Amino acid sequence: MGFKKYFPFSSKAKDVQGLVIAIAIYLIISIVLGALLGILAHIPLVGLLTGIVGALVWVYSIVGIVFAILEFLNAKK
């Protein structure tokens, strides 16, 4: 699949441990960047940009988790 280049953690979800690790990594990325962007959001011009970046990171994490689950389900077949 072509998504492995953009979602490297999702392709490692061949078993339950890999799935849990992939989901944990995507959640940690979202939490850490969300906290950092939340701090930077108080700056007027940067606030708009952090909102956009935050939304993109959220979408990236959700898609990565979905791809990890799909990879896990595909490996079970």
C-alpha positions in Angstrom: 0.0 0.0 0.0 1.1 3.5 -0.7 0.3 4.9 2.8 3.3 3.3 4.5 5.6 6.2 3.5 3.3 8.7 5.2 2.2 6.6 8.2 5.2 4.5 9.2 3.8 3.4 12.6 0.6 2.0 11.1 2.5 -0.5 9.0 4.0 -2.1 12.1 0.6 -3.2 13.4 0.8 -6.9 12.5 -0.1 -8.2 16.0 -1.9 -6.8 19.0 1.3 -5.4 20.6 2.1 -3.6 17.4 -1.4 -2.2 17.1 -1.3 -0.9 20.7 2.1 0.7 20.2 1.0 2.4 16.9 -2.2 3.7 18.6 -0.2 4.9 21.6 2.4 6.7 19.4 -0.3 8.5 17.5 -2.1 9.5 20.7 1.2 10.7 22.3 2.0 12.8 19.2 -1.5 14.4 19.4 -1.3 15.1 23.1 2.2 16.6 23.0 1.6 18.8 20.0 -1.9 19.7 21.3 -0.3 21.0 24.6 2.4 22.9 22.7 0.0 24.4 20.3 -2.3 25.3 23.1 0.4 27.3 24.7 1.3 29.0 21.5 -2.3 29.8 20.7 -2.4 32.8 23.0 -0.1 34.7 20.6 -2.5 36.6 18.2 -1.2 35.8 14.7 0.3 32.4 15.7 -3.1 31.4 17.2 -4.6 31.1 13.8 -1.7 29.1 12.4 -1.7 26.8 15.5 -5.3 26.1 15.0 -4.7 25.0 11.4 -1.7 22.9 12.4 -3.6 21.4 15.3 -6.4 20.3 13.0 -4.0 18.8 10.5 -2.2 16.8 13.3 -5.6 15.6 14.6 -6.6 14.4 11.1 -3.1 12.7 10.6 -3.5 10.9 13.9 -7.0 9.7 13.3 -6.1 8.5 9.8 -2.9 6.8 11.2 -5.0 5.0 13.8 -7.5 3.8 11.2 -4.7 2.6 8.9 -3.1 0.7 11.9 -6.4 -1.0 12.6 -6.9 -1.9 8.9 -3.3 -3.2 8.8 -3.9 -5.3 11.9 -7.2 -6.7 10.5 -5.5 -7.4 7.1 -2.7 -9.3 8.9 -5.2 -11.5 10.7 -6.5 -12.9 7.5 
